[in-house]
Amino acid sequence: SASAPSDAELRAQLVVLHTRMLSQPVTSDSSEVDALVELFDAAGGAVDAEQAWGTVLHALLRHPRGVLF
């Protein structure tokens, strides 16, 4: 499985994903990114980063803002 990114790398990637998937720009220290970091960690990011990324992507895809055009 993929290795876990550093905190700075994780936050940078989450900023890009959140902005692209929800059309809502955020910063690496925003509460939205904090919540995604917590989700990544809770999904086992330190042990199985691939699984944790899947969980984060699933959460973003199901986000209510994701259904707005």
C-alpha positions as CSV (number, residue, x, y, z in Angstrom):
1,S,0.0,0.0,0.0
2,A,1.0,3.6,-0.4
3,S,3.1,5.3,2.3
4,A,1.5,8.0,4.4
5,P,2.3,11.6,3.3
6,S,3.8,14.1,5.6
7,D,1.3,16.5,7.3
8,A,2.3,19.3,4.9
9,E,1.9,17.1,1.9
10,L,-1.4,15.7,3.1
11,R,-2.8,19.2,3.7
12,A,-1.6,20.5,0.3
13,Q,-3.3,17.5,-1.4
14,L,-6.5,18.0,0.6
15,V,-6.6,21.7,-0.4
16,V,-6.5,20.7,-4.1
17,L,-9.1,18.0,-3.7
18,H,-11.5,20.1,-1.7
19,T,-11.2,23.0,-4.1
20,R,-11.6,20.9,-7.2
21,M,-14.3,18.6,-6.0
22,L,-16.4,21.1,-4.2
23,S,-15.5,24.3,-6.0
24,Q,-14.8,25.9,-2.7
25,P,-11.3,27.2,-2.2
26,V,-9.8,26.5,1.2
27,T,-6.4,26.9,2.8
28,S,-4.2,24.3,4.4
29,D,-5.1,25.6,7.9
30,S,-8.9,25.8,7.3
31,S,-11.4,23.9,9.5
32,E,-12.5,21.9,6.4
33,V,-8.9,20.6,5.8
34,D,-8.6,20.0,9.6
35,A,-11.7,17.8,9.4
36,L,-10.3,15.9,6.3
37,V,-7.0,15.3,8.1
38,E,-8.9,13.9,11.1
39,L,-10.9,11.6,8.7
40,F,-7.7,10.5,6.9
41,D,-6.1,9.6,10.3
42,A,-9.2,7.9,11.6
43,A,-9.3,5.8,8.4
44,G,-5.9,4.5,9.2
45,G,-3.8,6.8,7.1
46,A,-0.6,6.0,9.0
47,V,-1.0,2.3,8.3
48,D,-2.9,2.2,5.0
49,A,-2.8,5.5,3.1
50,E,-4.5,4.0,0.1
51,Q,-7.5,3.0,2.2
52,A,-7.5,6.4,3.9
53,W,-7.5,8.3,0.6
54,G,-10.5,6.2,-0.5
55,T,-12.4,7.2,2.6
56,V,-11.5,10.9,2.1
57,L,-12.6,10.8,-1.6
58,H,-15.8,9.0,-0.7
59,A,-16.6,11.7,1.9
60,L,-15.9,14.5,-0.6
61,L,-18.0,12.8,-3.3
62,R,-21.0,12.6,-0.8
63,H,-20.6,16.1,0.5
64,P,-23.8,18.2,-0.1
65,R,-21.9,20.9,-2.0
66,G,-20.7,18.2,-4.4
67,V,-24.2,17.9,-5.9
68,L,-24.5,21.6,-6.7
69,F,-23.6,22.6,-10.3
